[in-house]
Amino acid sequence: MTSQADDLRERLAPASVDEAAAMVRERAESGATFAFAGGGTELALGYEPERVDALLETTRLDRVVEYAPSDMVVSVEAGMTLAALQTTLAPQRQRLALDPALPERATIGGLLATNAFGPLRTRYGTLRDLIVGITIVRADGTLARGGGKVVKNVAGFDLPKLMVGSLGSLGLIVRATFRLHPMPERERWYEAGGLTAEGVRALCRSLIARRLEPAAVFARLEPGGSHYALAVLFEGFETGVDAQGASWLESANAAGAQIVDAGPEGVRIAAGAAHPRGPVRIRISVPPAAFVETHRDAVLPLGDCFEAECVAYPTTGTFLLGGFVRDGAGSRAVATIAAARAACEALGGSLVVADMDAALRGSVDPYGTLPQSFPIMRRLKERFDPGRRFNRGRFLGRL
């Protein structure tokens, strides 16, 4: 985004939804192009926009529009941070069951646009599962609403789900409505280390075999790059949490894992531990059954070129790497990413480079092979933004 500074003519910061719509509408006739920013946590994701005439920042759209604790539903403006929303909900012992990186900075609109998530996805799914309504500003400046609490719908589309992960390419998200979950009476993390990739897969399968219901599961690659530490969160009522934890520990002990004994309060997980960061960030998505093959064919080769932390969400088939290119490995890193991507795609998955440093920029495609659904994405772009005014060229396939 910073390289677009010479093209940028305006920085806009609307104080209301109507003002945001008016700003877009007033510039529609001239064909001005827009980029959007909230907390700025994922501005590097995707391609560099082809042209940005105006940067519209949503941080002043930070109000709770409606909150019904008895219905466990909340409507908020897109510029509110996740941390601020959770603080608002906490007195009612409620929460939005989402745990992405940098919640103090990440805004609701940005989280929706990038489909951000964390290990709580294990039980609660992604934002597509939590959102029930949305309001967007379309490219002509009109407001469109979809889902719950609506006045006007966009016929033929599940608009809330459509906007999740769209990277601001279809509309400016200005308001969203979510279903909430109660805060648990008790939550406890358990951790076991020294696990091979096969051991991680086996322990995750034991969760199903024992009919356990973890709220979150993630595996951290230990120093040396050959073994993982697996962390599992159980939450709910105290007796249930303790019983599930004891059952999982039986599985871990039977597997010969190195149990972290943290006493009755459980293992303390550092904030951000499930979200590796760095000048280079890579996200791999594969079928969960391909965990071992992905570790062997993608994660290990990438470790030869990158000094990076690796965290996996094994029950959802997600691997996250964050770090930097090793000295002297620049050109080799480009080839290694291409080979790792090919391996992931052969397994039915994908590899996205969410952020990259100067050693990779211009040499690495962020996305890789276009999915079979891309023609549908292109038609949606033509329907919602025929003039390509919103985040021009940033999304998959340079839409």
N, C-alpha and C positions, 0 to 999 in steps of 0.2 A: 504493500500500500504506500510506503514512503516513496518509492520510485515514481509514483504517480503525482507527486507534489507539483510538478510543473504544469500538469493538466488541470489540477484542482482549482476551481474558481471560487467555490463557496464551502464554508463549513456551517452546517445548520444544526440547531439544537432546539427542536420544538418542545414547548412546555405542556402540550395537550395533544390528544389524538386528533382532534379537529384541526389543530394547527399543522400537524404533520401531514395530514391529507391535503390541506391547502397549499403547503409548500411543494408537494409533488404535482398537484393539479396546476399550479401557476407556471410550472416549468415544462408541462407536457407539450405545449404547442411548439416550443423551441427544440424539443427532442433531447433535452438535457439528460445526461446519464447520472445515475446515483450509485454510490456505495454506502453501506450501512455499518455502523459500529456501535457496540455496547461497551462491555468492559475491556475489549481488545485482547482477549485471551486466545482467539483463534483467527487472527487476521491473516496469518500466513497460509491457512488451509486453502487448497485449490490453486488455480492458475492466477497469475497476476492479472487484474482487470485490464481490458483493452483500453478503456477510457473512463475517467471519472471527472465529471464536471462539478458534482456536489457530493460532499460527504455528510450524511445525515446521522447524527449521534442521538441515541435514544435515552441517554442517562437521566434526562429530566422527566421522562415518563416513568415515574417510580412509585406510583400509588397503588394501594389495594383498592380495587373498585367495589368488590362485594365479597363478604366472607360469611358463610353460613355454617358455623361449627356443627350444628345438629345434622345438617345434610352432608358434612365433610366435603365441602366444595368451596373453592376460592377462585376469584377472578382478579387478576393483577395486570398492571401495565408492563410493557416489555422491557423497560429500562430498570426495573427493580432487580437487585442482585438476589441470588438464591439465599445467601446468608441472611439478608434482611427479611426475606419472606419467611424463612424458618424461625427467625426471632419473633415475628408477628404471630406465628402459629403456636409457638411453644407454650404460652400460658394456657391454651386449651388442650395441651398434651396431644397435639396433632403435628403432622409434618408432610411435606412433599417427599415421597420415598425415592430420592435421587441423591447421588453422591459423586458428582463429577469433580474434576480438578478445579482448584482456585475458586471456591464458592463465594469468597468475599468480593471477588471482581466480576465473576461471570454473571451476566444478566439473563433474565428469563428469555428474552427474544433471541439472544445469541445461543443459549443452550438449545432452544428449539431449532434454530437454523442449522446447527451443526450436529444435532441429535447426540448431544453429549450424554455420557453415562459413567457409572462406576460399578463396583462389584455388587451393589444392591440389585443390579439387573438380574442377578441369579433368581431372586424371588419376585421382584416387582416389575420386571420388564423394563422397556425403554420409555421415553416420553410419548411414544405412540400409544402406549398402554395407559398412560396417566392423564393425557390431555382429553378434555371433553368438549371444548369450544375454543374458537379463535376469531380474532378480528384482524384484518390486514388492510393495508392501503394498496390498491392496484396501481398499475402504471399510469392510468389516466387520472389518478387522484381520488377515485371513488373508494368508499369503504365497503368491504365485503365481510360477511360474518358466516361462520359455519359451526355446526355442532350445538352444544347446549347454550342456554341463555341467549338465543338468537332473535334478531329482528328481521334480518334478510339473509337468505342462504344463497350460495352459488350452486345452482342446480346441477346435479350429475356428478358432483365431486364430494369425497369425504375430506373437506377442506382442512380440518385440524391435522389429520395424519399426513396429508399431502405436503403441508408446510414443514413438517419435521424432517430435517436433513436437507432442505432445499437450498441452503446457503444464500438466502436472500435473492434468489434468481427469479422467483415467481411473484413475490410481494413483500412489502415491508410489514413485518409482524409488529402490531402495536398493543395487543391485549390477548390474554389467554386465560382459559378456565381449566382448572385441574381438579381431579378427585384426590382426596387426601387419605392418609392412613394414620391410625393412632400410634403414638409413641409406645414402645414396648415397656412392660413392667421391668423386664430384665433383659440385658444383652451381654453376651460373653463371647470373646474370641478364643479359639483354640489354634495351636500351631504345631506342625510337625515338619522337621527338616530332613535333609539327607536323602531326598526322594529322587529317583530317576524319572524321566518323562513317563516311562511305563508305570512307575509307582504312583505318580500323580493321577494318571488315567484310572488305575485300579482303585485308588482311594475315592475318586469321584464316583465311580460306578458303585462302590460300596454304599454311598449315600442313598442311592436308589434301592439297592438290595435290602438295606435296613429301614427303608421308608422314612428317612430323615428329611427334614425340610429346613435347610440352612437359608438364612437371609442373604448371605454373601459368601463367595468363595474366590480367593485369588492365590496365585502361586508366584513367588519371587525367586528368580534365578540367583542361586548363591554364587559367591566368588569362585572362579574356576570354570564356570559355565556348563557344568555337567549335571548338577543336582539342583533341586528346587526345595524351597520351604513353602508348605501349603498352609494357608490360613483360612479358617472356617468360622463364620459367625452364626450363632443361634440366638434367637430373640423371641420373646413372648412372656408367658408366665414363668415364674421361677422354677417350679417343679418340672415343667416341660423342657426348659432350657437345660437344666442340669441332667435330666434323663437323656436327652439327645446328645449332649456333650459326652456323657459317659459312654454311650454306644459308639460314637465316632472314635473316641480314644481307644476302644477295644479294637476297632478296625486298624487304626494307625499302629498300635502295638503289634498286632498280628502281622502287619506288613514290614515290621522291623524298622519303622521310622524313628527318628530322634525327637521325642516329645519335648516340647518346651513346657516346663512345669512352672506356671506363674501363680499358683495359689488359687484361692477361691474367687478372686476378682477377674481372673482370666488374663490373657496376653494383652499388653498395651500395644496398639497399632498406631504408629506415628501418622499424623496428618499428612496426606499426600503420598503415603507409602504405596498406594495402588495406582499412582499416576506418575510414572517416570517423565521427567522433563529434560530439556536440553536444546541446543541449537539444531539438532537433528532429531525428529520424532517420526517413528514409523508405527503404523497400525495394521496389523494382520487380522483378517477375519476368515476363518475356515470352519468346516463342520467340526463339532466337538470331537467326533470319533477320530479325526485326523491329528490329534494333539501330538502324538509321538512323531509322526512323519513330518509335521511342521517344525517341531523342535530340531529334528535331524537335518532337514533339507533347506530350512530358511533361517532359523534362529542361530544355529551354530556357525554357518558361514558368515552371517552378518557380524557375529562377535569377533571374527578375525579382522574386520575392517573398522569396527566401531568400538570405542570405549563407551559402553552404554549399559544402563540398567534395563532389565527385561522383567516385565510383569505379565502374567497370563491370567485370564479368566477362563479356566478350563471347561466349565460347564456351558459356556456360550461360544467357545472357539475363538476367543480374542487374545491376541498378543500385542503388547505395547512396549516399544523400545524408545528410550530417550537418552541422548548423550552427544558425542561428537566423533568426527572422523579421526582415526589414529594418524599420527604424523606419517606422511609419505604414502598414505593409502588412498589418496583422492581418486585417481583414475580407476584403481582396483575396486574402490567402493561403488562406483557407478555400475561396473559390470556385475558386482556381487548383488546389488539391489535388483538388477534385471533378472539374474538367475534365481534369486529368492522369490521374486514376483512370479516368474514362470512356474516355479514349484508350487506356490500357493494356488495359482489359477488351475494347475493340473489337478489339484485336490478339490476343486470346486469352490475356491475362495478368492481372496483379493489381498493386495498389499497397497496401502496408501501411504505416501510420504506426506505427513501432515505439516512438517516444517523442515527446512533444509538450510544449511549454511552456504557460504560462498563457494566452497569446494564442490558442491553438488548443483547449485542453482544454474539453470540453463542446460544442464546435461541429464537431468532426471525428470521424467514425467511424473507428476504427483499421483496419477490415478492408474495408468496402465490400460489394459484392454477394456474396451467399452462393453458393458453388459448387454445381454439380449434385449433388455427392457429399454435401451437407449432411444429407439424410435418413439416410444411412448413419451419419454422425457422431453424429446424435442417438440412433439406436438403440444405438450402441456406448456412449454415455454412460448410457443407461437400463440397459444390461446390466451395465456395470462399476460404476456409481455411481448407483443408482436414487434415492437420497435427496439427490443433488446436494450431497454433503458436501465434495468436493474442488474447491477453486478455483471456487466457485459463481459463475457468470456471467462468468468471465474470458475464456473461450475464444470462438472464432468462433461467432456466433449467440447469444452469451450463454448457452452451455450450462452 
